Amino acid sequence: MSVKIKSHKTIKNTIVQQIECYNAEGKIVRDEKYEEGIVVSVEIYRYEYQYSLMERFNSEGILRRRDETWYNENNKIEKEKLGFETYYYQYGEDKRLLSMKKFDSENNIENSIDYSYVEDYEYRKFFNSSGILVSLDITKYNEAKKPLRTIYFKIPHHDFIGSDESEGYKEFFEMMKVFGFDKNGNKVDTKISMYFLEKETVFEYDQFGNTISEERYDYDSESLEDKLVFRGGDYSYYNENNLLIKYHSFEIKTDWDDELCYLYDYVLDEKGVIIEKSTDSGFNKIIEKFNYNSEGTLISYVENRNDGEEIKEILYDDFGNKISEITELNFDGEYEKDIKEYEIEYY
């Protein structure tokens, strides 16, 4: 049974924190935020055909911010007026974004971004108010439209000597030639250097489409040789059931390395549903237990940590929405209990 939420109230230790109200279409129409049970801000949302409005008021009812959004016939944003700034968006026949222009309160252009697409590549060019290209993102996607490789170039803020192509980096110099032209295609006097190259990120996926590797490289401007240097990576390992069993992340710092490794283990029921999950990071172990009703809907969740005692129990209603969250903490003999309740009204 599909239901729509009419209102959602968050209460922490008997004190109201937030009240959200929605219309029958599931769109938020009012958002009240509280501190110590006293309202501090109210956001009002209004919707019309291809238009939406958000107005934020303080506790005294004074308007503090006004955001307006206009949409095209494909329900994509054409124009946004966020506070004192205005954004315009343009799309191609394939509905992909082609450009974004940002204007200040006096309708002067601050910057713009142009998007172009060639086969599996997306090019994003960032121009300043004078129409000079200041940065460039190039992303290659796989057949599933997931990024395989992202390269980021940026005009350096310091002087440099020479613009000769470095051995093995001709590909990058070909990409950087666009910095020799402004937004209107006019030639500008811009020298090309490896100092433009900021970083590169390379992604790898498994047969399930999970990201199993994300490696980050930075250009080493301190070296006498032009080169990209490995700075860190995130690696995920999945089993044959498509369950994450290991996550390894590390970052190479200037004088030390930051490394983190998580190991995951699961207990499944006869239907293959996870009923228990343990996470071991070496210095801490978390055990999570999941309970479901006869229809397979999660009705409670318990989390227990071994770095002291922390037990978290979450209860859900018949529609799978959270209705209470009880956390008990016991560290160094000090006990603390935190109770969050969620009052939900449905249409």
Secondary structure, DSSP 8 states (H G I E B T S, - for coil): ----EEEEEEEETTEEEEEEEE-TTS-EEEEEEEETTEEEEEEEEEEETTEEEEEEEETTS-EEEEEEEEE-TTS-EEEEEETTEEEEEEE-TTS-EEEEEEE-TTS-EEEEEEEEEETTEEEEEEEETTS-EEEEEEEEE-TTS-EEEEEEEE--SS--------TT-HHHHHHHGGGGB-TTS-B------GGGEEEEEEEEE-TTS-EEEEEEEEE-TTSSS--EEEEEEEEEEE-TTS-EEEEEEEEE-SS-EEEEEEEEEEEE-TTS-EEEEEEE-SS-EEEEEEEE-TTS-EEEEEEEETTTEEEEEEEE-TTS-EEEEEEEEEETTEEEEEEEEEEEEE-
